[in-house]
Amino acid sequence: MNAVKMPLALLFSLVLGACLVHGATHNVGAGQSIQSAINGAASGDVIVLTAPTEYAGHLTINGKALRIKAMSDQTFITGHISISAAPANGKVIISNCRVSGNIDANGSSLDLLRCIVDGTVTLPAKQGTTGNDLQLTVLQSDVREKIVSKAARSWIGYSTLEETYFENMVEIVGNVFDGRDLGGIGLDLNGSATEAAIHNNQIINFAQDSGVVIEGCIGIRIDGGAKATIRNNRINNN
């Protein structure tokens, strides 16, 4: 295991750094279409889900930097969210929502703030279509399947997670990774460009009662030349 000193302020800037410059606000009430609001919005606009209800349907955000936020913690988006080709200086922010499907941000930076995601969250590339570095921020959220991030920078804080996979610059602080005795890998760090700071987390229950274990039941795996500083974590029952 190699150790690396990472400037934590660099990654913490993912949370405190530049946000969307707010433009117009689009309110979406019960029975109305979020997708219609997305189609009519411009980069920098805010889409507000005003009703504590289910909004059905898959969502596609292409070429826009938007914020989608719910006014109630009883707001559900029952579908997948596909995000692509956000502007080089923009990102998509989703806050206070529960998403029943997956979130795929291909060519876009993404912030998840106080969200529940029942599926997976994926950022499959380091850079966007214009060559800009992509960023993933997950704060006070619950991702119940898996996070896969190859973004240039990822900051994951104070959230509840199961399995994760990261490449490039990563800071992971104050989270609970619970494998629920289903096997798998809590933190999978890969590649010679990967430098991770992992501190003050619980990484537990990546185990299984029976069967052959292959590439699983691992709390933290560091592979492919990745480097990590690991301190002040509780890591057990893996």
Long-range contacts (C-beta under 8 A, 24 or more apart in sequence): 1-222, 1-228, 1-230, 2-222, 2-226, 2-227, 2-228, 3-227, 3-228, 3-229, 4-195, 4-196, 4-227, 4-228, 4-229, 5-229, 6-169, 6-171, 6-195, 6-196, 6-197, 6-229, 8-171, 8-197, 10-153, 10-169, 11-153, 11-154, 11-155, 11-169, 11-170, 11-171, 11-197, 12-155, 12-171, 14-135, 14-136, 14-137, 14-153, 14-154, 14-155, 15-137, 15-139, 15-155, 15-157, 18-89, 19-93, 20-44, 20-46, 20-65, 20-66, 20-67, 20-90, 20-91, 20-93, 22-46, 22-67, 28-55, 33-57, 34-59, 34-68, 34-77, 35-59, 35-60, 38-64, 38-66, 41-66, 43-86, 43-87, 43-90, 44-90, 49-75, 49-77, 49-97, 51-75, 54-78, 58-82, 58-101, 60-84, 61-86, 61-92, 61-108, 63-87, 64-90, 64-92, 65-89, 65-90, 65-91, 65-92, 66-92, 66-93, 67-92, 67-93, 67-94, 67-95, 68-92, 68-93, 68-94, 68-95, 68-97, 69-93, 69-94, 69-95, 69-96, 69-97, 70-95, 70-96, 70-97, 71-96, 72-96, 73-98, 76-100, 77-101, 80-104, 80-119, 82-106, 83-107, 83-108, 83-110, 84-108, 85-128, 85-129, 86-128, 88-128, 88-130, 88-131, 88-132, 89-132, 91-135, 102-145, 105-134, 105-136, 107-134, 108-134, 109-134, 109-135, 109-136, 109-151, 110-135, 110-136, 110-137, 111-136, 111-137, 111-138, 111-139, 112-137, 112-138, 112-139, 112-141, 112-143, 113-137, 113-139, 113-140, 113-141, 114-139, 114-140, 114-141, 115-141, 115-142, 116-141, 116-142, 116-144, 117-141, 117-142, 117-143, 117-144, 117-145, 118-144, 118-145, 119-144, 119-145, 120-145, 120-146, 120-147, 120-148, 121-146, 121-147, 121-148, 121-149, 122-147, 122-148, 122-149, 123-148, 123-149, 123-150, 123-151, 123-154, 124-148, 124-150, 125-150, 125-151, 126-150, 126-151, 126-152, 126-167, 126-168, 127-152, 161-186, 162-186, 163-188, 164-188, 165-190, 166-190, 166-194, 166-196, 167-191, 167-193, 167-194, 167-226, 168-193, 168-194, 168-195, 169-194, 169-195, 169-196, 170-194, 170-195, 170-196, 170-197, 171-196, 171-197, 172-196, 172-197, 172-198, 172-199, 172-201, 173-197, 173-198, 173-199, 173-200, 173-201, 174-200, 174-201, 175-201, 175-202, 176-201, 176-202, 176-204, 177-201, 177-202, 177-203, 177-204, 177-206, 177-219, 178-202, 178-204, 178-205, 179-204, 179-205, 179-206, 179-207, 179-217, 179-238, 180-205, 181-205, 181-207, 181-208, 181-209, 182-208, 183-207, 183-208, 183-213, 183-216, 183-217, 184-216, 184-217, 184-218, 185-215, 185-216, 185-218, 185-219, 185-220, 185-221, 186-218, 186-219, 186-220, 186-238, 187-219, 187-220, 187-221, 188-218, 188-221, 188-223, 189-220, 189-221, 189-222, 189-223, 189-226, 189-228, 190-223, 190-224, 190-226, 191-224, 191-225, 191-226, 192-224, 192-225, 192-226, 194-224, 194-225, 194-226, 194-227, 194-228, 195-226, 195-227, 195-228, 196-222, 196-226, 196-227, 196-228, 196-229, 197-228, 197-229, 198-228, 198-229, 198-230, 198-231, 198-233, 199-229, 199-230, 199-231, 199-232, 199-233, 200-232, 200-233, 201-233, 201-234, 202-233, 202-234, 202-235, 203-233, 203-234, 203-235, 203-238, 204-234, 204-235, 204-236, 204-237, 204-238, 205-237, 205-238, 206-237, 206-238, 207-237, 207-238
